[in-house]
Structures are given as C-alpha cells and as structure tokens.
Amino acid sequence: MAKDPVCGMDVAEEGALNMLHFEHETIYFCSEQCKDAFGRKIGLVKPATKKGFVRRLLEKIARGTESSFGGQPPKCH
C-alpha cells in the first residue's frame, strides 16, 4: 500500500489508475483531483485559467499585429 501525498489515503499500488513518475519514484494517488493538486503544487501542471472577453480580444489583436509586422514591433523612425 502507498499513501496519497495530498490527502493521506492508502492506495493499492497494484492496478492503480492515478500515478505519477517523479524524480525516479512512482507516486500513487486516490483520485485524479489529488494527482492534479500535487502537480500544481510542484509546478508540473499549470492551473487552468478562463479567459474573459477582453483578454481574448487583446490576444487576437496581438496575434494580428505580430503577423503584420513579422514578430517585430513597427519602426517609429
């Protein structure tokens, strides 16, 4: 039996569905949620962020500007 590092629950190693290989060690988790929480904590998984309308619009404008000028900002002089 292995212990889930997030919630402390005992997890059977044989046939475990949620595991992660990290630094030459296999870590077992009781659920996908605990696995994701562990990944976020150590920096393996970035938290999901929702993009609002304004952020999507600004990213679209930035992509358009980038493609228009070949990835370089326009020259002033």
Protein Blocks (a to p, Z undefined) as FASTA:
>chain_A
ZZdfknopacdfehpabdcdeehiacddfbfklmmmmmmmnopaccdddddfklmmmmmm
mmmmmmmnnopacdfZZ
